[in-house]
Amino acid sequence: MLKSSAKLSPRGNSLAVTIPKDILEAAGLRQGDELSLLARDDGVIEIHHAAPGEAELEAGFEWSLGRYPETYKALAK
């Protein structure tokens, strides 16, 4: 396990973090890789390789959730 620290820096209307090279190599990450980000309730941010098509799948789910909310409510019972 590797550990490092970084600072947030402004980038347009967002903030960016630079990931050190040794951390990138240990995680098998390269420029252009799709990442999945999760902000947990305890303040921890998880970063994972995104599964192929994950962004499209999530977008489709969000669309269907907005389009068919009553169906999802019925399924949740």
C-alpha positions as CSV (number, residue, x, y, z in Angstrom):
1,M,0.0,0.0,0.0
2,L,1.3,3.5,-0.9
3,K,0.2,6.7,0.9
4,S,0.7,10.3,-0.3
5,S,-0.9,13.7,0.2
6,A,-2.0,16.3,-2.3
7,K,-3.6,19.8,-2.4
8,L,-6.7,20.9,-4.3
9,S,-6.0,23.5,-7.0
10,P,-8.4,25.6,-9.0
11,R,-9.1,24.4,-12.5
12,G,-11.9,26.3,-14.3
13,N,-15.0,26.2,-12.1
14,S,-13.8,23.1,-10.3
15,L,-10.9,22.0,-8.1
16,A,-8.3,19.4,-9.3
17,V,-6.0,17.1,-7.4
18,T,-2.7,15.9,-8.9
19,I,-2.0,12.2,-8.2
20,P,1.6,11.4,-7.8
21,K,3.2,9.1,-10.4
22,D,4.0,6.2,-7.9
23,I,0.3,6.1,-6.8
24,L,-0.9,6.1,-10.4
25,E,1.5,3.3,-11.3
26,A,0.5,1.2,-8.2
27,A,-3.2,1.6,-9.2
28,G,-2.6,0.9,-12.8
29,L,-4.0,4.3,-13.9
30,R,-3.1,6.1,-17.1
31,Q,-4.0,9.4,-18.7
32,G,-7.5,9.2,-20.2
33,D,-8.7,6.4,-18.0
34,E,-12.4,6.7,-16.9
35,L,-12.7,6.9,-13.1
36,S,-15.7,6.3,-10.8
37,L,-15.9,8.7,-7.8
38,L,-17.9,8.1,-4.6
39,A,-18.2,10.6,-1.7
40,R,-19.1,8.6,1.4
41,D,-21.0,10.0,4.3
42,D,-17.9,9.8,6.5
43,G,-16.0,12.3,4.3
44,V,-14.0,9.6,2.4
45,I,-13.7,9.9,-1.3
46,E,-13.2,6.6,-3.2
47,I,-11.7,6.6,-6.6
48,H,-12.0,3.4,-8.8
49,H,-11.4,2.4,-12.4
50,A,-14.8,2.8,-14.0
51,A,-16.1,-0.3,-15.6
52,P,-16.5,-0.1,-19.4
53,G,-19.8,1.6,-20.1
54,E,-20.4,2.5,-16.4
55,A,-21.1,6.2,-17.1
56,E,-23.6,5.3,-19.8
57,L,-25.3,2.8,-17.6
58,E,-25.6,5.3,-14.7
59,A,-27.0,7.9,-17.1
60,G,-29.5,5.4,-18.4
61,F,-30.6,4.5,-14.9
62,E,-31.0,8.1,-13.9
63,W,-33.1,8.8,-17.0
64,S,-35.3,5.8,-16.3
65,L,-35.6,6.8,-12.6
66,G,-36.9,10.2,-13.6
67,R,-39.1,8.8,-16.3
68,Y,-40.7,5.9,-14.3
69,P,-40.6,7.0,-10.6
70,E,-43.8,5.1,-9.7
71,T,-42.5,1.9,-11.1
72,Y,-39.3,2.1,-9.0
73,K,-41.4,2.9,-5.9
74,A,-43.5,-0.2,-6.5
75,L,-40.4,-2.3,-7.1
76,A,-38.9,-1.1,-3.8
77,K,-41.9,-2.5,-1.7
